[in-house]
Amino acid sequence: MTTERNPFDGLDDKPELDTAETRSQLFTDAKRGFVRIRKDFVQRPSKPRPSILADFVTGRKERALDLLLTIHALQPILDGTPLALATWARLLDSEKRPCTTRAIASALRVLEEMDLLHTEGPKTAPEIVLHRENGDGTLWTKERPDAAAADPGRGFFTVPFHYWTEGTIDRLRLPGKAMFLILLKETQDPAGPLTFTMPVERASEWYGISERTAERGYLELSKRLIIRQHVQKIPDARHPAGRKEVHHRALAGHYSTDYREFLRDEAQKASTGTK
């Protein structure tokens, strides 16, 4: 007599995914390796210069900022398959800053009030419809970066997925995130300056954030080894010593201009099927 095998042998329950595993799986599914954000999210191309990023900083809306960037990053896999609030909460959860579905729902309301998106469908797993990053209320589009080359305000900068998968989003606080995004925007062009030289006293005029916020942001990025720094002394007739110091800062590692260009090139090759 033949012994019937149990068809369910080995089908044991597996452990739930944690935050790191959730990020790894979803960002792998999104494929590109980076997300494009329009430059006028950080700074308007004409006066007054401060833009939506400044609103996040001055309003202390860190959770909403985290959620917005994450939604943009995962946009390729969200169309028609919305994530549950609990999944968004797990994506943004961290040991030092736990996240709940209530926090996600609150962040979504903030983003709707800022005219950066609107939601449709069930509240537990809403369909998220993105608006343009500058808060003008128009719908977000998949405009190609080269289509906006003639308009600096409509150019793009990229945020590598390492920001999420390596936990940088968890280690930085709002000042560090603000300066990180500013540096990404200002050092995007591989043919342009690789360093950023903004004196902190110009932060309010140029980006709408306080001098203290800029100082704290620089310090965070330095402690986390996200930026490299160099002090250059140059002639200055007005300075008592006849020369002044210029502080150059550049993003390092997976956030450097060269690495971001490498990611862009790899994505371009993948889209065209070239090697």
Secondary structure, DSSP 8 states (H G I E B T S, - for coil): ------TTTT--------HHHHHHHHHHHH-SSEEEEEGGGTB-SSSS-B-HHHHHHHTT-HHHHHHHHHHHHHHHHHTT----HHHHHHHT--SSS---HHHHHHHHHHHHHTTSEEEES-SSS-EEEEB-TTSS--B-----GGGGTT-GGG-EEEEETHHHHTSHHHH--HHHHHHHHHHHHHT--TTS-SSB---GGGHHHHHS--HHHHHHHHHHHHHTT-EEEEEEEEE-TTSTTSEEEEEEEEE-GGGSHHHHHHHHHHHHHHHHT--
